[in-house]
Amino acid sequence: MITTEDKKYLQRCIELAKQALEEGDEPFGSVLVAENGEILAEDYNHVATGDHTQHPEFALAR
């Protein structure tokens, strides 16, 4: 079940996706959240550069 806290993070992903779209990229956003709820990192898609490995989840994993 999705919690209220989960929805907060999902909303942030949507905001990041909108930012990517506004910058001419595909609309994807990701957040990395610690167990205590702190957002450790966030990013959005950068594949429009031609490098299709520049998805936000890859950047956060690195």
C-alpha positions in Angstrom: 0.0 0.0 0.0 1.3 3.5 -0.8 1.6 5.7 2.2 1.3 9.5 2.5 5.0 9.6 2.8 5.4 7.6 -0.4 3.1 10.0 -2.2 5.4 12.9 -1.1 8.3 11.3 -2.8 6.3 10.3 -5.9 5.2 13.9 -6.2 8.8 15.0 -6.2 9.5 12.5 -8.9 6.7 14.1 -11.0 8.1 17.6 -10.4 11.6 16.4 -11.6 10.0 14.7 -14.6 8.3 18.0 -15.5 11.6 19.8 -15.3 13.2 17.2 -17.6 10.3 17.7 -20.1 10.7 21.5 -19.9 14.4 21.1 -20.8 13.6 19.0 -23.9 14.1 15.6 -22.4 12.0 12.6 -21.6 9.9 13.0 -18.5 11.5 10.8 -15.8 12.6 11.8 -12.3 14.0 9.8 -9.4 14.7 10.3 -5.7 16.9 8.3 -3.4 15.4 8.2 0.1 17.1 7.1 3.3 15.4 4.9 5.8 14.7 7.9 8.0 12.9 9.7 5.1 15.7 12.1 4.2 16.1 12.6 0.4 19.7 11.8 -0.2 19.8 12.6 -3.9 17.5 13.4 -6.8 17.9 13.7 -10.5 15.9 13.7 -13.8 16.5 12.4 -17.3 19.4 13.6 -19.4 19.2 11.2 -22.4 18.6 14.1 -24.8 22.4 14.5 -24.9 22.5 11.3 -26.9 23.8 9.1 -24.0 21.0 6.8 -23.3 22.6 5.7 -20.0 21.8 9.1 -18.5 18.6 8.0 -16.8 18.2 9.4 -13.3 18.2 6.0 -11.6 21.6 5.2 -13.1 23.0 8.6 -11.9 21.7 8.0 -8.4 23.2 4.5 -8.3 26.6 5.8 -9.3 
